[in-house]
Amino acid sequence: MGTVATTGRRDAGLRMRPLRADEVFVVAGLVRTAAPACAPMAPRDVLEHLDGFEVVADRRDRIVASAGLWALPDGRLELRGLVVAPRWRGRGLGRRLAGRAAARAARRRRALVCVTRSPGFFEQLGFQRIPLAGVPPKPLAAHGSDGERPRVALARPARPAAATRGAIA
Ligand SMILES: CC(C)(COP(=O)(O)OP(=O)(O)OC[C@H]1O[C@@H](n2cnc3c(N)ncnc32)[C@H](O)[C@@H]1OP(=O)(O)O)[C@@H](O)C(=O)NCCC(=O)NCCS
């Protein structure tokens, strides 16, 4: 999967790669600690969706960011567990992971949905708001510093009408 060029700073030897089964606790922990306002994710859930995950690892092969794809009963895919460790934010990793997830969904001709408290991040990637009721509910985050912000559902069609900044690098 190759190295990841980050924006604005020295390349830190980051690498995009699949998630390994022995790392499901790492991803669940990353979501819990670095994305407390997002829906919690049990290691078992991560394991069941192992093939849907991509992660970014640092030069010591430690996971610094992740994104997972969940198949919904109606055929759409849901982007879950998109999280970048705080010290690695602002370098384009979130956009890169979300863009790659969108590309995987497009290759499978599936619409991609997500539920988030940060809709602006996804709107700039070509996602559009949809009714929250249109996405199956998940457990709510039990806590979180910005947990009071409303959850917003968004979707990226299987064939986006126009190229966006979310296009795959
Ligand atoms: C949201 C998150 C994944 C972004 O990751 P990141 O690597 O810092 O994002 P990028 O560096 O790729 O940023 C890409 C663009 O999105 C913008 N952006 C980043 N976070 C944003 C947010 N919360 N809301 C709106 N825009 C945001 C950046 O400013 C940047 O825009 P620019 O190119 O005009 O400068 C990261 O902040 C995170 O892990 N947050 C906690 C978990 C979370 O909220 N996940 C979302 C699904 S619940």
The ligand as a Tripos MOL2 file, in Angstrom:
@<TRIPOS>MOLECULE
LIG
   48    50     1     0     0
SMALL
NO_CHARGES

@<TRIPOS>ATOM
      1 C1        -11.8290   14.4370   11.8010 C.3       1 LIG1
      2 C2        -10.4140   13.8580   11.6960 C.3       1 LIG1
      3 C3        -10.4870   12.4070   11.2210 C.3       1 LIG1
      4 C4         -9.6340   14.7190   10.6680 C.3       1 LIG1
      5 O1         -8.3470   14.1220   10.5050 O.3       1 LIG1
      6 P1         -7.0870   15.0010   10.0370 P.3       1 LIG1
      7 O2         -6.0320   14.0840    9.5780 O.co2     1 LIG1
      8 O3         -6.7300   15.9770   11.0850 O.co2     1 LIG1
      9 O4         -7.7310   15.8120    8.8290 O.3       1 LIG1
     10 P2         -6.9450   16.3540    7.5490 P.3       1 LIG1
     11 O5         -5.5890   16.8300    7.9630 O.co2     1 LIG1
     12 O6         -7.0200   15.3230    6.4830 O.co2     1 LIG1
     13 O7         -7.8420   17.6050    7.1840 O.3       1 LIG1
     14 C5         -8.3990   17.7620    5.9370 C.3       1 LIG1
     15 C6         -9.2140   19.0040    5.9470 C.3       1 LIG1
     16 O8        -10.3070   18.8400    6.8570 O.3       1 LIG1
     17 C7        -10.3560   19.9260    7.7660 C.3       1 LIG1
     18 N1        -10.8430   19.4060    9.0360 N.ar      1 LIG1
     19 C8        -10.1630   18.6230    9.8870 C.ar      1 LIG1
     20 N2        -10.9420   18.3110   10.9440 N.ar      1 LIG1
     21 C9        -12.1320   18.9280   10.7270 C.ar      1 LIG1
     22 C10       -13.3460   18.9850   11.4640 C.ar      1 LIG1
     23 N3        -13.5000   18.3510   12.6620 N.pl3     1 LIG1
     24 N4        -14.3740   19.7080   10.9390 N.ar      1 LIG1
     25 C11       -14.2450   20.3500    9.7510 C.ar      1 LIG1
     26 N5        -13.1120   20.3210    9.0100 N.ar      1 LIG1
     27 C12       -12.0680   19.6280    9.5060 C.ar      1 LIG1
     28 C13        -8.9120   20.4090    7.8410 C.3       1 LIG1
     29 O9         -8.8510   21.7550    8.2570 O.3       1 LIG1
     30 C14        -8.4670   20.2430    6.4150 C.3       1 LIG1
     31 O10        -8.9200   21.3180    5.6180 O.3       1 LIG1
     32 P3         -7.8870   22.1990    4.7450 P.3       1 LIG1
     33 O11        -7.3450   21.2470    3.7110 O.co2     1 LIG1
     34 O12        -8.7530   23.2780    4.1720 O.co2     1 LIG1
     35 O13        -6.8570   22.6510    5.6950 O.co2     1 LIG1
     36 C15        -9.6520   13.9680   13.0450 C.3       1 LIG1
     37 O14        -9.7250   15.2900   13.5200 O.3       1 LIG1
     38 C16       -10.1890   13.0300   14.1170 C.2       1 LIG1
     39 O15        -9.7270   11.9140   14.2590 O.2       1 LIG1
     40 N6        -11.1880   13.5160   14.9120 N.am      1 LIG1
     41 C17       -11.7990   12.7030   15.9530 C.3       1 LIG1
     42 C18       -12.6510   11.6000   15.3690 C.3       1 LIG1
     43 C19       -13.7050   12.1150   14.4010 C.2       1 LIG1
     44 O16       -14.3100   13.1570   14.5970 O.2       1 LIG1
     45 N7        -13.9450   11.3180   13.3400 N.am      1 LIG1
     46 C20       -14.9230   11.6560   12.3380 C.3       1 LIG1
     47 C21       -15.9830   10.6070   12.2260 C.3       1 LIG1
     48 S1        -16.9400   10.4260   13.7440 S.3       1 LIG1
@<TRIPOS>BOND
     1     1     2 1
     2     2     3 1
     3     2     4 1
     4     2    36 1
     5     4     5 1
     6     5     6 1
     7     6     7 2
     8     6     8 1
     9     6     9 1
    10     9    10 1
    11    10    11 2
    12    10    12 1
    13    10    13 1
    14    13    14 1
    15    14    15 1
    16    15    16 1
    17    15    30 1
    18    16    17 1
    19    17    18 1
    20    17    28 1
    21    18    19 ar
    22    18    27 ar
    23    19    20 ar
    24    20    21 ar
    25    21    22 ar
    26    21    27 ar
    27    22    23 1
    28    22    24 ar
    29    24    25 ar
    30    25    26 ar
    31    26    27 ar
    32    28    29 1
    33    28    30 1
    34    30    31 1
    35    31    32 1
    36    32    33 2
    37    32    34 1
    38    32    35 1
    39    36    37 1
    40    36    38 1
    41    38    39 2
    42    38    40 1
    43    40    41 1
    44    41    42 1
    45    42    43 1
    46    43    44 2
    47    43    45 1
    48    45    46 1
    49    46    47 1
    50    47    48 1
@<TRIPOS>SUBSTRUCTURE
     1 LIG1         1 GROUP 0 **** ****
